[in-house]
């Protein structure tokens, strides 16, 4: 059985994570302006996406990179 593809917003979140941002605040501004989300909500959705097999299938490089970052942060706590 084939899994359903990511929704547009989920794809947009991963696309935003692939980009580089020039300085502090630029990413948060892009989150608000381009996705219409509060940064806190954005990061909640992103964190859920990292555990979604559909996201891994859609963009394995970005998802695996973010999973590694998340694991490092968890181990530092």
Steps between C-alpha positions, in 0.01 A plus 500: 500500500640837398517774762337835440739779401591788727258790510608826340570666837720206605694526174537876553639445852765262368581738214552784746734278705715438190571871463777698665418818687732801524458590864296481816132565451502436124369144535228601747394781266481254208293260713248775576491661155518195274319237705275717716607311811629606839855367541397288801231325291744461210750318720227277643396399147862456392577276796200280419612486135840363600324187628281465190610233249339703221730793577801269496393366159439855368829656614736249664803732507322779688309269734809298592705817558230644727464169685875504573479859628203407720685201646807712583281756675320227696827344612625840622206537737 
